[in-house]
């Protein structure tokens, strides 16, 4: 199955827009479209898991802990990608497109990965 993404509310919107412009076939749901406003990290992780989407976030402060707790509670995820705010938008777009092109969704199950790889 192809990788599908979910942007959390912290992710730079230009990344989502840029990925979708470069490759319209990528299924990348924005935080706004997913209705994430006001949701806590564990709720966002649960939503991404239900929808079989890799969560993409800049939230390096709290997301790693919430991811660990979510998995330790016996839950499974389609994965989480974290990238620093300092990553250039173009680099972030290229990384996500490369992942979409060369990997299968199952490659990322229950993994937290820092981008760029």
C-alpha positions in Angstrom: 0.0 0.0 0.0 1.2 3.5 -0.8 2.3 5.8 2.0 -0.4 8.3 3.1 0.4 11.3 5.2 -1.4 13.4 7.9 0.1 16.8 8.8 -0.4 17.8 12.4 -1.2 21.4 13.4 2.5 22.2 13.9 3.6 21.3 10.4 4.4 24.2 8.1 1.5 24.3 5.6 3.9 25.1 2.7 5.2 21.6 3.0 1.8 20.0 2.5 1.0 22.4 -0.4 4.4 21.8 -2.0 4.1 18.0 -1.9 0.7 18.2 -3.4 1.8 20.5 -6.1 4.8 18.4 -7.1 2.9 15.2 -7.0 -0.9 15.4 -6.9 -1.2 11.6 -6.5 0.2 11.9 -2.9 -2.5 11.5 -0.3 -1.5 14.2 2.2 -4.3 15.4 4.5 -3.7 18.8 6.1 -4.4 19.4 9.7 -7.2 21.8 8.8 -8.9 19.3 6.4 -8.6 16.6 9.2 -10.2 18.9 11.8 -7.2 18.7 14.2 -7.7 22.1 15.8 -7.7 21.7 19.5 -6.8 18.0 19.5 -4.1 16.7 21.8 -1.2 14.7 20.5 -2.5 11.3 21.7 -5.8 12.0 19.9 -3.9 13.0 16.7 -1.9 9.8 16.9 -5.1 7.8 17.3 -6.7 9.5 14.3 -3.6 8.9 12.1 -3.6 5.3 13.2 -7.3 4.8 12.4 -6.8 6.4 9.0 -3.6 4.5 8.3 -1.6 7.7 7.8 1.9 8.6 8.7 1.8 11.6 11.0 4.2 14.4 9.9 5.1 17.0 12.5 7.6 19.6 13.7 6.6 18.9 17.3 9.9 17.5 18.6 9.1 18.7 22.1 6.2 16.5 23.0 5.4 14.1 20.1 8.2 11.6 20.8 6.9 11.1 24.4 3.3 10.8 23.2 4.4 8.4 20.5 6.2 6.2 23.0 3.3 6.2 25.4 0.8 5.5 22.6 2.8 2.4 21.5 3.5 1.2 25.1 -0.3 1.2 25.7 -0.5 -1.5 23.0 -1.6 0.8 20.1 -0.1 0.6 16.7 0.7 3.5 14.3 1.5 3.9 10.6 4.5 5.9 11.8 5.5 9.4 12.7 8.0 11.6 10.8 9.5 14.5 12.8 11.5 17.3 11.3 13.0 20.3 12.8 11.4 23.7 12.1 14.8 24.7 10.6 14.5 22.2 7.7 14.1 24.1 4.5 10.6 23.6 2.9 12.2 22.3 -0.3 14.2 19.7 1.5 11.2 18.6 3.5 9.1 18.2 0.3 11.9 16.2 -1.4 12.2 13.9 1.6 8.5 13.2 1.7 8.2 12.6 -2.0 11.2 10.3 -2.0 9.6 8.3 0.9 6.3 8.2 -1.0 8.0 7.0 -4.2 10.3 4.3 -2.8 8.7 2.8 0.3 5.6 0.9 1.2 3.3 2.1 4.0 4.1 -1.0 6.1 7.8 0.0 6.1 7.0 2.7 8.7 4.6 0.9 11.0 5.2 1.8 14.6 8.3 3.8 13.8 9.3 7.3 14.6 11.8 8.7 12.1 13.6 12.0 12.0 13.7 13.8 8.7 15.8 14.5 6.7 16.9 10.8 6.8 
